[in-house]
């Protein structure tokens, strides 16, 4: 998350010490614009279509932390539900965010965090972002050895982002900003010198068109082949070979009340819906 030091996450020791898993092979992405009959058909390291009676706590930690020690996400803002996706009822995770007109908590969002850490591979989330600049609609992974009980002398750091809308100061007109995604990556530390920031104005997708989209990155860490490719709905958007870490990290998905210029919190409650999440080998 650009310009927000990673100490913001205040991640619990239990999350930081979550078991590391290897990667398995998987099928290619399905069509984003129509709900898949079985998005988890195939072989995946992690796949969840949220069709169970409750969120699987073997797979997920429901976020209960303050981003940057001041922007809260809470478990009560995350729950299962159904969504009518063009006539098809799909099981979803509903992550709510409260604005300044809410009678209860204000500027408070909701996130899911994988209980395990994952390494190089394909990361995909089919979700319907918040309906406007009412918080950050996002997915990212994150690991910082500084949070370990006994951190190593040499810091180890991983983060890869998809942020919507992108963090821009000042933001452009909404007609442009709504199509600009923040594709960011860090390695070694959370300093700007160890980061690549890409504010990418897409020619193929509008994340705020009220539809579900599949947001994805492919992360390669082989020697001489370090690379991150970002996709939306199966269409390559942009890539980088700079600041590509190789350390495993949990995946975070949902929304949080980003304080960025241009954000509009003059509302009661907004919703980000997650249809499914998959992590697989390339």
C-alpha positions as CSV (number, residue, x, y, z in Angstrom):
1,X,0.0,0.0,0.0
2,X,1.8,3.0,-1.3
3,X,3.2,5.5,1.2
4,X,2.0,3.4,4.1
5,X,4.8,1.7,6.0
6,X,4.1,-2.0,6.4
7,X,4.3,-1.7,10.2
8,X,0.7,-0.5,9.7
9,X,-0.6,-4.1,9.5
10,X,0.0,-4.9,13.2
11,X,-0.2,-8.6,12.2
12,X,-0.6,-11.1,15.0
13,X,2.2,-13.5,15.8
14,X,-0.2,-16.4,14.9
15,X,-0.5,-15.1,11.4
16,X,3.2,-14.3,11.0
17,X,4.1,-17.9,12.1
18,X,1.4,-19.5,9.9
19,X,2.6,-22.7,8.1
20,X,4.2,-22.3,4.7
21,X,2.8,-24.4,1.9
22,X,4.1,-25.6,-1.5
23,X,2.4,-24.9,-4.8
24,X,0.4,-27.4,-7.0
25,X,-0.6,-27.2,-10.6
26,X,-3.9,-25.6,-11.7
27,X,-6.1,-24.8,-14.6
28,X,-6.2,-21.5,-16.4
29,X,-8.5,-18.7,-15.2
30,X,-12.2,-19.0,-16.0
31,X,-14.3,-16.3,-17.7
32,X,-14.6,-13.4,-15.2
33,X,-17.9,-12.0,-16.5
34,X,-20.0,-15.2,-15.7
35,X,-20.0,-17.1,-12.4
36,X,-18.2,-20.5,-12.9
37,X,-20.2,-23.6,-12.1
38,X,-17.2,-24.9,-10.0
39,X,-14.3,-22.5,-9.8
40,X,-12.4,-25.0,-7.6
41,X,-12.5,-27.8,-10.1
42,X,-8.8,-28.7,-10.7
43,X,-5.8,-28.8,-8.5
44,X,-5.0,-25.7,-6.4
45,X,-2.9,-24.9,-3.4
46,X,-5.8,-22.9,-2.0
47,X,-9.3,-22.5,-3.5
48,X,-12.4,-21.3,-1.8
49,X,-15.8,-20.5,-3.4
50,X,-17.4,-19.8,0.1
51,X,-20.3,-22.2,-0.3
52,X,-20.0,-23.6,3.2
53,X,-22.1,-22.7,6.2
54,X,-19.4,-20.4,7.5
55,X,-16.0,-19.0,6.6
56,X,-13.4,-21.8,6.9
57,X,-11.1,-20.7,9.6
58,X,-8.6,-23.5,8.5
59,X,-8.1,-21.3,5.5
60,X,-8.8,-17.8,6.7
61,X,-8.2,-15.3,9.4
62,X,-10.9,-12.6,9.5
63,X,-9.1,-9.3,9.7
64,X,-9.1,-7.6,13.1
65,X,-6.4,-5.0,12.9
66,X,-5.7,-1.3,12.3
67,X,-4.0,-0.5,9.0
68,X,-1.2,2.0,9.8
69,X,-2.3,1.7,13.4
70,X,-5.3,3.9,12.7
71,X,-7.6,2.6,9.9
72,X,-9.6,-0.3,11.3
73,X,-10.9,-3.5,9.7
74,X,-13.1,-5.7,12.0
75,X,-14.4,-9.3,11.9
76,X,-18.1,-8.2,12.3
77,X,-17.8,-6.5,8.8
78,X,-17.1,-9.8,7.1
79,X,-19.8,-12.5,6.5
80,X,-21.2,-15.0,4.0
81,X,-24.1,-14.2,1.7
82,X,-25.5,-14.6,-1.8
83,X,-25.5,-12.2,-4.7
84,X,-27.7,-12.1,-7.7
85,X,-25.1,-12.0,-10.5
86,X,-27.2,-11.4,-13.7
87,X,-29.8,-13.9,-12.6
88,X,-27.4,-16.4,-11.1
89,X,-27.3,-16.6,-7.3
90,X,-23.6,-17.0,-6.2
91,X,-22.2,-17.5,-2.7
92,X,-20.0,-14.6,-1.7
93,X,-18.1,-13.1,1.1
94,X,-19.6,-9.7,1.9
95,X,-17.0,-7.3,3.2
96,X,-18.6,-4.0,4.4
97,X,-17.2,-0.6,4.9
98,X,-18.8,2.1,7.0
99,X,-18.7,5.8,6.0
100,X,-19.2,9.0,7.9
101,X,-23.0,8.8,7.8
102,X,-23.1,5.4,9.6
103,X,-24.8,5.5,13.0
104,X,-22.2,3.1,14.5
105,X,-18.5,2.7,13.6
106,X,-17.2,5.0,10.9
107,X,-14.4,4.5,8.4
108,X,-14.2,0.8,9.2
109,X,-13.7,-2.0,6.7
110,X,-13.4,-5.7,6.3
111,X,-10.7,-8.2,5.1
112,X,-9.9,-11.8,4.8
113,X,-6.3,-13.0,5.3
114,X,-5.1,-16.5,4.5
115,X,-4.1,-18.5,7.5
116,X,-1.2,-20.0,5.6
117,X,1.7,-18.3,3.7
118,X,2.2,-19.0,0.0
119,X,5.1,-18.5,-2.4
120,X,5.5,-17.9,-6.1
121,X,2.5,-18.8,-8.3
122,X,-0.8,-17.5,-9.7
123,X,-3.1,-15.5,-7.4
124,X,-6.7,-14.9,-8.5
125,X,-9.7,-13.2,-6.9
126,X,-13.1,-12.9,-8.5
127,X,-14.7,-9.9,-6.8
128,X,-17.0,-7.0,-7.2
129,X,-15.2,-3.9,-5.9
130,X,-16.7,-1.1,-3.8
131,X,-19.0,1.1,-6.1
132,X,-16.6,4.1,-6.1
133,X,-13.7,5.8,-4.3
134,X,-15.2,4.8,-0.9
135,X,-12.1,3.0,0.4
136,X,-9.5,0.7,-1.1
137,X,-10.8,-2.3,-2.9
138,X,-7.7,-4.5,-2.9
139,X,-5.8,-7.7,-2.8
140,X,-2.2,-8.0,-1.6
141,X,0.3,-10.3,0.0
142,X,2.6,-9.3,2.8
143,X,5.5,-10.6,4.9
144,X,7.9,-8.5,7.0
145,X,10.6,-10.3,9.1
146,X,10.7,-7.3,11.4
147,X,7.5,-8.6,12.9
148,X,9.0,-12.0,13.9
149,X,9.7,-12.6,17.6
150,X,13.4,-12.9,16.8
151,X,13.9,-11.0,13.5
152,X,17.0,-11.7,11.5
153,X,19.8,-9.2,11.1
154,X,19.0,-8.8,7.4
155,X,15.4,-7.8,6.9
156,X,13.2,-9.9,4.6
157,X,10.2,-8.3,3.0
158,X,7.4,-9.3,0.5
159,X,4.5,-7.3,-0.8
160,X,2.5,-7.4,-4.1
161,X,-0.6,-5.2,-4.5
162,X,-3.6,-4.6,-6.6
163,X,-5.3,-1.4,-5.4
164,X,-8.5,0.2,-6.8
165,X,-8.5,3.0,-7.3
166,X,-4.8,3.6,-7.3
167,X,-3.2,5.9,-4.7
168,X,-2.6,9.1,-6.6
169,X,-2.0,12.6,-5.2
170,X,-3.8,14.4,-6.6
171,X,-6.1,11.9,-8.2
172,X,-7.2,12.6,-11.8
173,X,-10.8,13.1,-12.9
174,X,-12.9,10.1,-11.8
175,X,-13.5,9.1,-15.5
176,X,-9.7,8.3,-15.6
177,X,-9.2,7.4,-11.9
178,X,-11.9,4.8,-11.9
179,X,-9.9,2.8,-14.5
180,X,-6.5,3.3,-12.8
181,X,-5.3,0.4,-10.8
182,X,-2.3,0.4,-8.4
183,X,0.1,-2.4,-9.2
184,X,2.9,-2.2,-6.6
185,X,5.6,-4.5,-5.4
186,X,8.3,-4.3,-2.7
187,X,11.3,-6.4,-1.8
188,X,13.9,-6.3,1.0
189,X,12.2,-3.4,2.9
190,X,9.1,-1.1,2.7
191,X,11.2,1.8,1.6
192,X,10.4,3.6,-1.7
193,X,13.9,2.6,-2.9
194,X,12.9,-1.0,-2.6
195,X,9.5,-0.5,-4.4
196,X,8.0,-0.4,-7.9
197,X,4.8,1.6,-8.1
198,X,2.7,1.3,-11.3
199,X,-0.5,3.4,-11.7
200,X,-2.0,1.6,-14.6
201,X,-4.9,3.1,-16.5
202,X,-6.6,0.1,-18.1
203,X,-7.9,0.0,-21.6
204,X,-9.8,-3.2,-21.1
205,X,-11.6,-2.9,-17.8
206,X,-13.5,-0.5,-15.5
207,X,-13.3,-2.0,-12.0
208,X,-16.2,0.2,-10.9
209,X,-18.7,-0.8,-13.5
210,X,-20.8,-2.8,-11.0
211,X,-19.6,-6.2,-12.4
212,X,-17.5,-9.0,-11.0
213,X,-13.9,-9.1,-12.4
214,X,-11.0,-11.5,-11.9
215,X,-8.0,-9.8,-10.6
216,X,-4.7,-11.7,-10.8
217,X,-1.0,-11.7,-10.6
218,X,1.5,-14.3,-11.8
219,X,4.6,-14.3,-9.5
220,X,7.8,-16.0,-10.7
221,X,10.9,-16.2,-8.5
222,X,13.2,-18.6,-10.4
223,X,16.8,-17.4,-10.7
224,X,17.1,-15.2,-13.7
225,X,13.3,-15.2,-14.2
226,X,12.0,-13.0,-11.3
227,X,8.9,-11.3,-12.7
228,X,5.3,-10.2,-11.8
229,X,2.6,-10.0,-14.4
230,X,-0.7,-8.4,-13.5
231,X,-4.0,-9.4,-15.2
232,X,-7.6,-8.4,-15.1
233,X,-10.2,-10.7,-16.7
234,X,-7.4,-12.8,-18.2
235,X,-5.9,-9.8,-20.1
236,X,-2.3,-8.8,-19.3
237,X,-2.2,-5.3,-18.0
238,X,1.5,-4.7,-17.1
239,X,4.6,-6.5,-15.8
240,X,7.8,-5.8,-13.8
241,X,11.1,-7.5,-13.1
242,X,12.1,-5.1,-10.4
243,X,11.7,-5.5,-6.7
244,X,10.4,-9.1,-6.9
245,X,10.7,-10.8,-3.6
246,X,10.8,-14.6,-3.2
247,X,9.6,-15.0,0.4
248,X,6.2,-16.6,1.1
249,X,3.5,-14.4,2.5
250,X,-0.2,-14.5,3.5
251,X,-2.8,-13.1,1.0
252,X,-5.1,-10.3,2.1
253,X,-8.4,-9.6,0.2
254,X,-11.2,-7.1,0.8
255,X,-11.4,-3.4,1.7
256,X,-10.0,-0.8,4.1
257,X,-10.7,2.9,4.7
258,X,-7.7,4.4,2.9
259,X,-7.2,8.1,3.7
260,X,-6.0,8.9,0.2
261,X,-6.8,12.2,-1.5
262,X,-10.1,11.9,-3.4
263,X,-11.7,9.2,-1.2
264,X,-15.3,9.9,-0.5
265,X,-16.8,8.7,2.8
266,X,-20.1,10.6,2.6
267,X,-22.2,7.4,2.9
268,X,-23.6,4.9,5.4
269,X,-22.5,1.4,4.2
270,X,-20.9,0.1,1.1
271,X,-20.1,-3.5,0.1
272,X,-17.3,-5.4,-1.7
273,X,-18.2,-8.9,-2.7
274,X,-15.8,-11.8,-3.1
275,X,-17.0,-14.8,-5.2
276,X,-13.9,-17.0,-5.0
277,X,-10.1,-17.0,-4.3
278,X,-7.5,-19.3,-5.9
279,X,-3.8,-19.8,-5.6
280,X,-2.0,-22.2,-7.8
281,X,1.3,-23.0,-9.5
282,X,2.3,-21.5,-12.9
